[in-house]
Amino acid sequence: MTSRDDEFNALLNASSLGTDAARRLRERTPQSTAKAIRTITHLRYNLVCGHGRTTGI
């Protein structure tokens, strides 16, 4: 892990997503599913905001 990952994890744990239930959900979610969700979210954001760019996913 990088320091950026450590910083993100610290922020995540300090938020409501850092609860035990949310942590267990993240642990059992396959990386491929998380990546697909991030891709869909990125594409949707670009459509809604009108950016039209889909690079850097």
DSSP file (Angstrom, degrees, kcal/mol; ACC not computed):
  #  RESIDUE AA STRUCTURE BP1 BP2  ACC     N-H-->O    O-->H-N    N-H-->O    O-->H-N    TCO  KAPPA ALPHA  PHI   PSI    X-CA   Y-CA   Z-CA
    1    1 A M              0   0    0      0, 0.0     2,-0.2     0, 0.0     0, 0.0   0.000 360.0 360.0 360.0 150.0    0.0    0.0    0.0
    2    2 A T     >  -     0   0    0      1,-0.1     4,-2.2     0, 0.0     5,-0.1  -0.506 360.0-104.5 -97.2 170.7    1.1    3.5   -0.6
    3    3 A S  H  > S+     0   0    0      1,-0.2     4,-2.5     2,-0.2     5,-0.2   0.836 123.6  58.2 -64.1 -30.1    0.8    6.5    1.7
    4    4 A R  H  > S+     0   0    0      2,-0.2     4,-2.4     1,-0.2    -1,-0.2   0.908 106.2  48.1 -64.3 -41.1   -2.1    7.7   -0.4
    5    5 A D  H  > S+     0   0    0      2,-0.2     4,-2.8     1,-0.2    -2,-0.2   0.911 111.3  50.6 -63.3 -42.2   -3.9    4.3    0.3
    6    6 A D  H  X S+     0   0    0     -4,-2.2     4,-2.2     2,-0.2    -2,-0.2   0.908 110.8  48.7 -62.4 -42.2   -3.1    4.7    4.0
    7    7 A E  H  X S+     0   0    0     -4,-2.5     4,-2.3     2,-0.2    -1,-0.2   0.912 112.3  48.7 -63.8 -42.5   -4.6    8.3    4.0
    8    8 A F  H  X S+     0   0    0     -4,-2.4     4,-3.0     1,-0.2    -2,-0.2   0.927 111.0  49.8 -63.2 -44.9   -7.7    7.1    2.2
    9    9 A N  H  X S+     0   0    0     -4,-2.8     4,-2.7     1,-0.2    -1,-0.2   0.889 110.0  50.8 -62.7 -38.8   -8.2    4.2    4.6
   10   10 A A  H  X S+     0   0    0     -4,-2.2     4,-1.5     2,-0.2    -1,-0.2   0.922 112.9  45.9 -63.4 -43.6   -7.8    6.6    7.6
   11   11 A L  H  X S+     0   0    0     -4,-2.3     4,-0.8     2,-0.2    -2,-0.2   0.914 113.4  49.8 -64.4 -43.4  -10.4    8.9    6.1
   12   12 A L  H >< S+     0   0    0     -4,-3.0     3,-0.9     1,-0.2     5,-0.2   0.915 109.9  50.1 -61.7 -44.8  -12.7    6.0    5.3
   13   13 A N  H 3< S+     0   0    0     -4,-2.7    -1,-0.2     1,-0.3    -2,-0.2   0.797 108.2  53.7 -66.4 -28.2  -12.4    4.6    8.8
   14   14 A A  H 3< S+     0   0    0     -4,-1.5    -1,-0.3    -5,-0.2    -2,-0.2   0.644 103.6  71.5 -79.5 -14.7  -13.2    8.0   10.3
   15   15 A S  S X< S-     0   0    0     -3,-0.9     3,-1.7    -4,-0.8    -3,-0.0  -0.269 104.8 -92.7 -92.2-178.7  -16.4    8.3    8.3
   16   16 A S  G >  S+     0   0    0      1,-0.3     3,-1.0     2,-0.2     6,-0.2   0.699 123.6  66.8 -67.3 -17.8  -19.7    6.5    8.6
   17   17 A L  G 3  S+     0   0    0      1,-0.2    -1,-0.3    -5,-0.2    -4,-0.1   0.491  86.0  72.3 -80.0  -1.9  -18.3    4.0    6.1
   18   18 A G  G <  S+     0   0    0     -3,-1.7    -1,-0.2    -6,-0.2    -2,-0.2   0.337  70.9 118.9 -92.6   6.4  -15.8    2.9    8.7
   19   19 A T  S <> S-     0   0    0     -3,-1.0     4,-2.7     1,-0.1     5,-0.2  -0.237  80.3-107.8 -67.6 162.6  -18.3    1.1   10.8
   20   20 A D  H  > S+     0   0    0      1,-0.2     4,-2.5     2,-0.2     5,-0.2   0.908 119.6  49.8 -58.0 -43.5  -17.9   -2.6   11.4
   21   21 A A  H  > S+     0   0    0      2,-0.2     4,-2.0     1,-0.2    -1,-0.2   0.917 112.7  46.1 -64.1 -43.3  -20.8   -3.5    9.1
   22   22 A A  H  > S+     0   0    0     -6,-0.2     4,-2.4     2,-0.2    -1,-0.2   0.894 112.0  52.1 -66.7 -38.9  -19.5   -1.3    6.3
   23   23 A R  H  X S+     0   0    0     -4,-2.7     4,-2.2     2,-0.2    -2,-0.2   0.915 109.0  49.6 -62.9 -43.6  -16.0   -2.7    6.7
   24   24 A R  H  X S+     0   0    0     -4,-2.5     4,-1.6     2,-0.2    -1,-0.2   0.892 109.9  51.9 -62.8 -39.1  -17.3   -6.3    6.5
   25   25 A L  H  X S+     0   0    0     -4,-2.0     4,-0.7     1,-0.2    -2,-0.2   0.927 110.2  48.0 -63.0 -45.2  -19.2   -5.4    3.3
   26   26 A R  H >< S+     0   0    0     -4,-2.4     3,-0.7     1,-0.2    -2,-0.2   0.891 109.3  54.5 -61.5 -39.4  -16.0   -4.0    1.8
   27   27 A E  H 3< S+     0   0    0     -4,-2.2    -1,-0.2     1,-0.2    -2,-0.2   0.828 112.2  42.2 -65.8 -32.3  -14.1   -7.1    2.8
   28   28 A R  H 3< S+     0   0    0     -4,-1.6    -1,-0.2    -3,-0.2    -2,-0.2   0.462  91.2  98.8 -97.0   0.5  -16.5   -9.5    1.1
   29   29 A T  S << S-     0   0    0     -3,-0.7     5,-0.0    -4,-0.7    -4,-0.0  -0.780  79.5-121.0 -87.4 121.9  -17.0   -7.4   -2.1
   30   30 A P    >>  -     0   0    0      0, 0.0     4,-2.1     0, 0.0     3,-0.5  -0.279  15.1-123.3 -60.5 145.4  -14.7   -8.7   -4.9
   31   31 A Q  H 3> S+     0   0    0      1,-0.2     4,-2.6     2,-0.2     5,-0.2   0.854 112.3  58.6 -57.3 -36.1  -12.2   -6.2   -6.3
   32   32 A S  H 3> S+     0   0    0      1,-0.2     4,-2.1     2,-0.2    -1,-0.2   0.874 106.3  48.0 -63.6 -36.6  -13.7   -6.7   -9.8
   33   33 A T  H <> S+     0   0    0     -3,-0.5     4,-2.3     2,-0.2    -2,-0.2   0.915 111.6  49.4 -69.2 -43.3  -17.1   -5.6   -8.5
   34   34 A A  H  X S+     0   0    0     -4,-2.1     4,-2.3     1,-0.2    -2,-0.2   0.908 111.6  49.5 -61.9 -41.5  -15.7   -2.6   -6.8
   35   35 A K  H  X S+     0   0    0     -4,-2.6     4,-2.4     2,-0.2    -1,-0.2   0.912 110.0  50.6 -64.5 -42.4  -13.8   -1.7  -10.0
   36   36 A A  H  X S+     0   0    0     -4,-2.1     4,-2.5     1,-0.2    -2,-0.2   0.901 110.5  49.8 -62.3 -40.6  -17.0   -2.1  -12.1
   37   37 A I  H  X S+     0   0    0     -4,-2.3     4,-2.6     2,-0.2    -1,-0.2   0.911 110.3  49.8 -65.4 -42.2  -18.9    0.2   -9.7
   38   38 A R  H  X S+     0   0    0     -4,-2.3     4,-2.5     2,-0.2    -2,-0.2   0.906 111.6  49.3 -62.1 -40.8  -16.1    2.8   -9.9
   39   39 A T  H  X S+     0   0    0     -4,-2.4     4,-2.6     2,-0.2    -2,-0.2   0.931 112.2  47.0 -63.6 -46.4  -16.2    2.7  -13.7
   40   40 A I  H  X S+     0   0    0     -4,-2.5     4,-2.7     1,-0.2     5,-0.2   0.914 112.9  49.7 -61.8 -43.4  -20.0    3.0  -13.8
   41   41 A T  H  X S+     0   0    0     -4,-2.6     4,-2.5     2,-0.2    -1,-0.2   0.915 111.8  48.5 -62.2 -43.6  -19.9    5.9  -11.4
   42   42 A H  H  X S+     0   0    0     -4,-2.5     4,-2.1     2,-0.2    -2,-0.2   0.925 113.4  46.5 -62.5 -46.4  -17.2    7.7  -13.4
   43   43 A L  H  X S+     0   0    0     -4,-2.6     4,-2.1     2,-0.2    -2,-0.2   0.911 112.7  49.9 -63.6 -42.9  -19.1    7.2  -16.7
   44   44 A R  H  X S+     0   0    0     -4,-2.7     4,-2.8     1,-0.2     5,-0.3   0.918 109.0  52.2 -62.8 -43.2  -22.4    8.4  -15.1
   45   45 A Y  H  X S+     0   0    0     -4,-2.5     4,-2.8     1,-0.2     6,-0.3   0.922 109.3  49.9 -58.0 -44.9  -20.7   11.5  -13.7
   46   46 A N  H  X>S+     0   0    0     -4,-2.1     5,-1.1     1,-0.2     4,-0.9   0.878 112.4  47.5 -63.8 -37.5  -19.3   12.3  -17.1
   47   47 A L  H  <5S+     0   0    0     -4,-2.1    -2,-0.2     2,-0.2    -1,-0.2   0.934 115.4  44.3 -67.6 -45.7  -22.7   12.0  -18.7
   48   48 A V  H  <5S+     0   0    0     -4,-2.8    -2,-0.2     1,-0.2    -1,-0.2   0.894 119.2  41.5 -67.3 -41.0  -24.5   14.0  -16.1
   49   49 A C  H  <5S-     0   0    0     -4,-2.8    -1,-0.2    -5,-0.3    -2,-0.2   0.571 107.1-125.0 -86.6  -8.8  -21.9   16.8  -16.0
   50   50 A G  T  <5 +     0   0    0     -4,-0.9    -3,-0.2    -5,-0.2    -4,-0.1   0.678  68.8 131.5  77.5  17.7  -21.5   16.8  -19.8
   51   51 A H      < -     0   0    0     -5,-1.1    -4,-0.1    -6,-0.3    -5,-0.1   0.911  43.6-163.2 -70.0 -41.4  -17.7   16.2  -19.8
   52   52 A G        +     0   0    0     -6,-0.9     2,-0.4     1,-0.2    -1,-0.1   0.370  46.4 121.2  76.6  -7.1  -18.0   13.4  -22.4
   53   53 A R        +     0   0    0      1,-0.1    -1,-0.2    -7,-0.1    -2,-0.1  -0.726  33.6 175.5 -91.6 139.9  -14.5   12.2  -21.6
   54   54 A T        +     0   0    0     -2,-0.4     3,-0.5    -3,-0.1     2,-0.1   0.170  40.4 117.6-125.3  16.6  -14.1    8.6  -20.4
   55   55 A T        +     0   0    0      1,-0.2    -2,-0.0     2,-0.1     0, 0.0  -0.448  60.6  40.3 -81.5 159.0  -10.3    8.3  -20.2
   56   56 A G              0   0    0     -2,-0.1    -1,-0.2     1,-0.1    -3,-0.0   0.724 360.0 360.0  80.1  22.8   -8.5    7.7  -16.9
   57   57 A I              0   0    0     -3,-0.5    -2,-0.1   -15,-0.0    -1,-0.1   0.495 360.0 360.0 -72.4 360.0  -10.9    5.1  -15.6
